[in-house]
Amino acid sequence: MSNVRALLLAAGLGTRLRPLTEDCPKCLMPIGGIPILEHWLCNLHRCGISSVLVNSHHHREMVASFLLRERFSNWVSNVIEGELLGTAGTLRTNADKFLNKTAFLIHADNWCQCDFRDFLDFHLYRRPGSTVMTMMTFRSVAPESCGIVETDNNGVVEGFYEKVDEPHGNLANGAVYLLEPEVTNWIACKADVADFSTEVIPEFLGRIASWENTGIHRDIGTVESLLDAQHDPYPKVCWPDMDPWMCNYLKHPIHNSLSEAMTV
């Protein structure tokens, strides 16, 4: 996986998660007591991804402290955004770090449990030859709240409908992507492009492969979804030792706030 580099988008304000995000960033919300960002980094570590960039903005000091832990040394980097750049804007600003590499672009507020190795293998070795991007998809129980995709018989995305009242089916965009350099280079040349879903995807319709996550896929942007995720199964984390950061994190008020929300 030396030719794959990951960008974890973790800078969001988490407005739908208030008041929980008043004291803790969305990317460090706990699932099973472990920050969702650590679950993501564990998944990438298991896949052999050895270069990861994480952007931060909201509660940036707490995110920076989390990323300075020894377990992330030499393979995870932090880039602080003074102002939010948008999902495509972050990739454009850091495009030099993905030069001639496959970019693994991840919205870190997604809670995914699936065969990530197969997702990578599909993109690298089995996707249709005409495609330059692979989109993770999932079956949504609330398609009107998602970006819904239409695919051809080969799973290539031909249509994309962002949060419409009468969606075309329930196959939803999971906001987890693998991008070939052509996509990153295109974004790098478009100074006015900020949002990946609404401004990048439409430009590449017919050239986007899809891979369906048949496991767990949740957007934990709402309190309800975050609470539901607490009951989901997940593999053991990669680093079971209790380092000083984790000891302090377990004392953070977010755990009590979450427990209180679960009893309401």
Secondary structure by P-SEA (a helix, b strand, c coil): cccbbbbbbccccccccccccccccccccccccccaaaaaaaaaaaacccbbbbbbccaaaaaaaaaacccccccbbbbbbcccccaaaaaaaaccccccccccccccccccccaaaaaaaaaaccccccccbbbbbbbbccccccbbbbbcccccccccccccccccccccccccccccaaaaaaaaaccccccccccccccccccbbbbbccccccccccaaaaaaaccccccccccccccaaaaaaaacaaaaaaaaaaac
